[in-house]
Amino acid sequence: MEKTYRGREADVRFDLERCIHAAECVRRLPAVFDTERRPWITPDAASAEALAEAIGHCPTGALHLDAPEGGPEEAPDAVNTVEVRPDGPLYVRGDVRVEDADGAPVVQDTRLALCRCGRSANKPFCDNAHREAGFRDGGHWEDAKLSGDAEGSGRLTIRTAPGGPLLLEGPVRLPSADGAPACAGAAGALCRCGASASKPFCDGSHARVGFQDP
């Protein structure tokens, strides 16, 4: 459910279903974003440039800026990244397209938060279900399971396999939560059932636990 908050210099679009209350907007620009106020977004309390800066830090893509011609525009990060959040979702940034199992587009965006606990009611997006489920994973790994060449630029396509993993195609880097060197590649499969013993990579556990997501 998307709502537009209109301002003189720019409009702010907010998608409630994508928001997981990371609160980057509130911390960075409280004059505009105040959850105790109604309406909670007042675009005219800051310049379009300040709005663009704050919104660019929203990790889920729940917030976007619509500026008039000549105003600030968001460009995707030069390098596609999938950040594995400890005990939480995958934060994806870059030129990203998510497709369903048939290759039909789900969303094309520069920022996404994708579920990896298997419990979200808004798959493939995170809805904070990992908290109630008590999902635990530190966000680091020993054996990186990506293949191909990650050099250069290009779109990262993420396809949701039926009852299975997130299939990556395109240049991408996965930074580790413990500060270890990032792994990089152009193809791989990331767990989204929450049961893999090789998180964040898929090890086929979705079949064993009967993970369902058509």
CORGI-V268288 format. One record per backbone hydrogen bond with DSSP energy under -0.5 kcal/mol. CO is the residue of the C=O (numbers start at 0). NH is the residue of the N-H. E is the energy in kcal/mol with one decimal. If there is no record, write none. Layout:
BEGIN
CO;NH;E
CO;NH;E
END
This chain:
BEGIN
0;15;-2.1
2;13;-3.0
3;5;-0.6
4;11;-2.9
8;67;-0.8
10;65;-3.1
11;4;-3.3
12;63;-1.9
13;2;-2.8
13;15;-0.7
14;17;-1.2
14;18;-0.8
15;18;-0.6
22;26;-2.2
23;27;-2.1
24;28;-2.4
28;31;-1.5
28;32;-2.5
31;33;-0.7
31;41;-1.6
33;36;-1.7
39;33;-2.6
41;44;-2.0
42;45;-1.3
46;50;-2.3
47;51;-2.5
48;52;-2.1
49;53;-2.2
50;54;-2.9
51;55;-1.9
53;56;-1.5
54;57;-1.9
56;58;-0.6
57;60;-0.5
59;112;-0.6
61;14;-2.5
63;12;-3.1
64;66;-0.6
65;10;-2.9
67;70;-2.7
72;74;-0.5
79;172;-2.0
80;92;-2.4
81;83;-0.5
82;84;-0.8
82;90;-3.0
84;87;-2.3
88;84;-2.3
88;90;-0.6
89;91;-0.7
89;113;-2.6
90;82;-3.5
91;111;-2.3
92;80;-2.5
93;95;-1.1
94;155;-3.1
95;108;-2.2
96;157;-2.9
97;105;-3.6
97;106;-1.4
98;159;-1.9
99;102;-2.1
103;99;-2.6
106;97;-3.3
108;95;-2.0
109;93;-1.8
111;91;-2.7
112;125;-2.3
113;89;-2.5
119;122;-0.6
121;124;-2.0
123;114;-2.3
127;130;-1.5
127;131;-0.7
128;132;-2.2
129;133;-0.8
129;134;-2.2
130;133;-0.8
136;86;-3.5
138;176;-2.8
141;143;-0.6
144;188;-0.5
146;185;-3.7
146;186;-1.3
147;149;-0.5
154;156;-0.6
155;96;-2.5
156;158;-0.5
156;168;-2.1
157;98;-2.9
158;160;-0.8
158;166;-3.2
160;163;-2.5
164;160;-2.5
164;166;-0.6
165;167;-0.6
165;189;-2.6
166;158;-2.6
167;187;-1.2
168;156;-3.1
171;184;-2.0
172;81;-2.3
172;174;-0.6
173;182;-1.9
174;83;-0.9
175;178;-1.4
179;175;-0.8
182;173;-3.3
184;171;-2.2
185;169;-2.4
186;146;-2.6
187;167;-2.9
188;201;-2.2
189;165;-2.7
195;198;-0.6
197;200;-2.2
199;190;-2.2
203;206;-1.4
203;207;-0.8
204;208;-2.5
205;209;-0.7
205;210;-2.3
212;162;-2.1
END
